[in-house]
Amino acid sequence: MRVLQAMAGRKEGGAERFFARLVIALDNAGIKQHVLIRNSAACAGWLRQGGMSAVELPFGGRLDLLTARRFRKEIEQFKPQVVLTWMNKATRFCPKPNGFIHVGRLGGYYNLKYYRSCHHLVANTSDIVDYVNKMGWKKSIHYLPNFAHAIPAKPASRRALDTPEHAPLVLSLGRLHHNKGFDVLLRAMMHVPEAYLWIAGTGPLENELFHSVNELGLVGRVRFLGWRDDVAALHAAADVYVCPSRHEPLGNVIIEAWAQGKPVVSAASKGPAELITNEESGLLVQVDDVIGLSDAIRRVFTDKTLADRLATGGFRAYENEFTESIVVGRYISFLKKLA
């Protein structure tokens, strides 16, 4: 089985991190792969840690002729049976299929005009599958979810981040972007005055969110951690994971929190609402509901029985569908059927 995978995402991000995990996991399972990525020290580093290498290309605009030529050359030399392209740009640069099966991988509600040459599509949520079908897609669409690792980690140092050892601690991860709803989470923290908040991520709203901390009187209780690779250690140090996203197609961050045995509170955007059974594997609140979010966080902090039930329910959901062995097994079965 020979598979070429191409990812042209951001330099750092959840999709890029999962891409590296999947490539490494498929390699460990014996799938021979060739990997193309957008120039990214972070993604290349994650792949190297797993014993994999990648060809780095610009994946620029429509005048980027270098990437198109190199993409075609890499296919001609590697002779893959399947080419799996992630998101719009990598799919657009893929040459028309000639001797290989082209699969486009969707992690969101993308414009399908970029995927017309694909023989198959893969979506990481069933709601994206429904979206693709509603858009009139006539070819095959398959649901293959993401996975996370349940590897125990030593808790990140609270002292190093100037956080009291016994203070209730909220963790949230993601790009600092309007869609992620961190402004809502900051306002909610005003109503949980005993708690501290760690936000890990980078993005265009970084300065705006810094200013909001001052304006809301949260100075001293909020820590912006930047991009972090030690996600398991952050979870180990925290008491609850909160996903305040206005728009979240999947919610891989929720699967990661479940894998680390943490109770989850989330806005009921598309992905989290599909993943979470309310009151069993997490608490769901309406999108942009500041008071609802703060009330849910306080419930987790003040009701240990609830917190334990949510953590147990979330880990059970993870074990049933989102472990590496389950998801990689489904990918291998799918790829073998294509070949």
C-alpha positions in Angstrom: 0.0 0.0 0.0 1.5 3.3 -1.1 -0.2 6.5 0.1 0.9 10.1 -0.6 -0.5 12.6 1.9 -0.4 16.4 1.4 -1.2 19.1 4.0 -1.1 22.8 3.2 -2.4 24.2 6.4 -1.1 26.8 8.9 2.3 26.6 10.4 0.7 25.5 13.7 -2.8 24.3 14.5 -4.9 21.4 15.6 -5.5 20.0 12.1 -1.8 20.1 11.4 -1.0 18.3 14.7 -3.5 15.6 14.0 -2.2 15.2 10.4 1.3 14.5 11.9 -0.2 12.0 14.4 -2.1 10.1 11.7 0.9 10.0 9.3 3.0 8.5 12.1 0.3 6.1 13.2 -0.2 4.8 9.7 3.6 4.4 9.3 3.7 2.4 12.5 0.9 0.2 11.1 3.0 -0.6 8.0 1.5 1.8 5.4 4.2 3.2 3.1 3.8 6.9 2.8 5.3 10.0 1.1 4.4 13.3 2.8 4.1 16.8 1.4 3.6 19.8 3.7 3.5 23.6 3.5 6.8 25.0 4.7 6.4 24.5 8.5 9.1 23.9 11.1 6.5 22.8 13.6 4.8 20.2 11.5 8.1 18.9 10.1 9.4 18.6 13.7 6.4 16.6 14.8 6.9 14.2 11.9 10.6 13.9 12.6 9.8 13.0 16.2 7.8 10.1 14.9 10.5 9.0 12.5 9.0 10.5 9.4 10.2 13.1 6.9 8.4 15.4 4.6 8.9 17.4 1.5 8.2 21.1 2.2 6.6 23.2 -0.5 5.3 26.8 -0.7 1.7 26.0 -1.4 1.2 29.6 -2.3 -1.3 31.4 -4.5 -2.4 30.6 -8.0 0.8 31.9 -9.5 2.8 29.4 -7.5 4.1 27.2 -10.3 6.8 25.6 -8.3 4.4 23.7 -6.0 2.3 22.4 -8.9 5.4 21.1 -10.7 6.9 19.5 -7.6 3.6 17.9 -6.6 3.4 16.3 -10.0 7.0 15.1 -9.8 6.6 13.7 -6.3 3.6 11.6 -7.5 5.5 10.4 -10.6 8.5 9.3 -8.5 6.6 7.7 -5.6 3.8 6.2 -7.7 1.1 6.1 -5.0 -2.0 4.1 -5.1 -3.9 6.7 -3.1 -3.3 10.5 -2.7 -4.9 12.0 0.4 -5.1 15.8 0.3 -6.0 17.8 3.4 -8.1 20.9 3.0 -8.6 23.3 0.0 -5.1 24.3 -1.0 -3.4 21.0 -1.0 -6.4 19.5 -2.9 -6.3 22.4 -5.5 -2.6 21.8 -6.2 -3.0 18.0 -6.7 -2.7 17.1 -10.4 -5.6 15.4 -12.0 -5.7 11.7 -11.1 -3.6 9.5 -13.4 -3.0 6.0 -12.0 -4.0 6.9 -8.4 -7.2 7.4 -6.4 -7.6 11.0 -5.1 -9.2 11.4 -1.7 -10.0 14.8 -0.3 -10.1 15.1 3.5 -12.5 17.6 5.0 -12.2 19.0 8.5 -14.8 21.7 8.0 -17.7 23.0 5.8 -15.5 23.7 2.8 -16.4 24.9 -0.7 -16.6 21.7 -2.7 -15.4 23.4 -5.9 -11.9 22.5 -4.9 -12.7 18.8 -4.7 -14.3 18.2 -8.1 -11.4 15.9 -9.2 -11.5 13.8 -6.1 -12.9 10.2 -6.4 -13.8 10.1 -2.7 -14.1 12.5 0.3 -13.4 11.8 3.9 -15.0 13.9 6.7 -14.1 13.8 10.4 -17.7 14.4 11.6 -21.0 13.0 10.5 -22.5 16.5 10.3 -19.9 17.4 7.6 -21.0 14.2 5.7 -24.5 15.5 5.8 -23.4 18.9 4.6 -21.5 17.4 1.7 -24.6 15.3 0.7 -26.8 18.4 1.0 -24.5 20.3 -1.4 -25.2 17.7 -4.1 -22.0 15.6 -4.0 -22.6 12.6 -6.2 -19.4 10.6 -5.4 -18.5 8.7 -2.2 -18.2 10.4 1.2 -16.9 8.6 4.2 -16.9 9.4 8.0 -13.5 8.8 9.6 -13.0 10.6 12.9 -9.9 11.9 14.6 -8.1 10.2 17.5 -6.2 11.4 20.5 -3.7 9.8 22.8 -4.5 8.9 26.4 -0.8 9.0 27.6 -0.5 10.2 31.2 1.7 13.2 31.7 3.3 15.0 34.6 1.3 18.1 35.3 2.6 21.4 33.9 4.1 23.6 36.7 1.5 25.9 38.2 4.3 27.7 40.0 6.1 28.4 36.7 2.9 30.1 35.4 2.2 32.0 38.6 -0.9 30.0 39.5 -1.7 29.0 43.1 -1.5 25.2 43.6 -5.0 24.8 44.9 -6.9 27.3 42.9 -9.6 26.0 40.6 -8.0 26.0 37.1 -9.7 26.3 33.7 -7.9 25.2 30.6 -8.8 26.2 27.0 -6.9 25.6 23.8 -7.2 27.0 20.3 -6.4 29.7 17.8 -7.0 33.2 19.1 -9.8 34.0 16.6 -13.3 35.3 16.9 -14.7 31.8 16.0 -13.1 30.3 19.1 -15.1 32.5 21.5 -12.3 33.3 24.0 -13.9 36.7 24.5 -17.0 34.9 25.9 -14.8 32.8 28.2 -13.0 35.8 29.6 -16.4 37.5 30.4 -17.5 34.3 32.0 -14.4 34.2 34.2 -15.7 37.5 35.8 -18.4 35.4 37.4 -16.0 32.7 38.7 -13.8 34.9 40.8 -11.9 32.1 42.6 -10.7 30.5 39.4 -7.6 30.9 37.2 -7.6 30.5 33.4 -4.9 29.2 31.0 -5.4 29.8 27.3 -2.9 28.1 25.0 -2.8 29.2 21.4 -1.8 32.1 19.1 -3.8 34.1 16.6 -5.0 37.5 15.2 -6.9 38.5 18.4 -4.0 38.1 20.7 -3.6 41.8 21.5 -7.4 42.4 21.7 -7.7 39.6 24.2 -4.8 40.9 26.3 -6.6 44.3 26.5 -9.8 42.6 27.5 -8.1 41.0 30.5 -7.3 44.5 31.7 -10.7 45.9 30.9 -12.5 43.1 32.7 -10.4 43.2 35.8 -9.0 39.7 35.3 -5.3 40.7 35.6 -3.6 38.2 37.7 -6.0 35.3 37.0 -5.5 34.7 33.2 -2.3 33.3 31.6 -1.8 33.3 27.8 0.6 30.4 27.1 1.1 30.8 23.4 1.4 27.7 21.2 2.2 24.6 23.4 3.1 21.1 22.4 2.7 19.8 26.0 -1.1 19.6 25.9 -1.3 16.4 28.0 0.7 18.2 30.8 -1.6 21.2 30.6 -4.6 18.9 31.0 -3.0 17.1 33.9 -2.6 20.5 35.8 -6.1 21.7 35.1 -9.5 20.9 36.7 -11.8 21.5 33.8 -11.5 21.9 30.0 -13.7 24.6 28.5 -14.4 25.0 24.7 -16.3 28.3 24.2 -16.2 28.2 20.4 -18.9 29.9 18.3 -17.8 27.7 15.3 -16.2 24.3 15.8 -16.7 21.7 13.1 -15.2 18.8 15.2 -13.8 19.7 18.6 -10.6 17.7 18.6 -9.7 19.6 21.7 -12.7 17.9 23.4 -11.5 14.4 22.4 -8.0 15.3 23.8 -9.6 16.4 27.1 -11.6 13.2 27.3 -8.5 11.2 26.6 -6.8 12.9 29.6 -9.8 12.2 31.9 -10.9 15.8 32.3 -14.5 17.1 32.7 -15.6 19.2 29.7 -17.8 22.3 29.5 -18.5 23.5 25.9 -20.6 25.9 23.9 -23.1 23.9 21.8 -21.5 24.7 18.4 -21.8 22.0 15.7 -18.9 19.7 16.5 -19.1 19.7 20.3 -22.9 19.3 20.2 -22.4 16.2 18.1 -19.7 14.8 20.4 -21.1 15.5 23.8 -24.1 13.9 25.5 -25.2 16.7 27.9 -24.8 15.9 31.6 -23.1 12.6 30.7 -19.8 13.3 28.8 -19.8 17.1 29.3 -21.9 20.2 29.9 -23.3 22.0 26.9 -24.4 25.7 27.0 -25.7 28.0 24.3 -23.2 29.7 22.1 -22.3 33.2 23.4 -24.0 32.6 26.7 -21.7 34.2 29.2 -23.8 33.4 32.3 -24.6 29.9 31.2 -20.9 29.2 30.7 -19.9 30.6 34.0 -22.7 28.6 35.8 -21.5 25.4 34.1 -17.9 26.0 35.2 -19.0 26.7 38.7 -21.0 23.5 38.8 -18.0 21.4 37.9 -15.9 23.1 40.6 -18.5 22.8 43.3 -19.9 19.3 42.6 -17.2 16.6 42.7 -19.8 13.9 41.9 -20.7 15.8 38.7 -17.1 16.4 37.7 -16.2 12.7 38.2 -19.3 11.6 36.2 -18.4 13.9 33.3 -14.8 12.8 33.3 -15.8 9.1 33.3 -18.4 9.6 30.6 -16.0 11.5 28.4 -13.3 8.9 28.8 -15.8 6.2 28.0 -16.8 8.0 24.8 -13.1 8.4 23.9 -12.5 4.7 24.4 -15.6 3.7 22.3 -14.7 5.7 19.2 -11.6 7.9 19.3 -8.6 5.8 20.3 -5.7 5.5 17.9 -6.3 1.7 17.3 -9.9 2.2 16.4 -9.4 5.2 14.1 -6.2 3.9 12.4 -8.0 0.6 11.9 -10.8 2.4 10.1 -8.3 4.3 7.9 -6.4 1.2 6.9 -9.6 -0.6 6.0 -10.7 2.3 3.9 -7.4 2.7 2.1 -7.2 -1.1 1.4 -10.6 -1.0 -0.2 -9.6 1.8 -2.4 -6.3 0.0 -3.5 
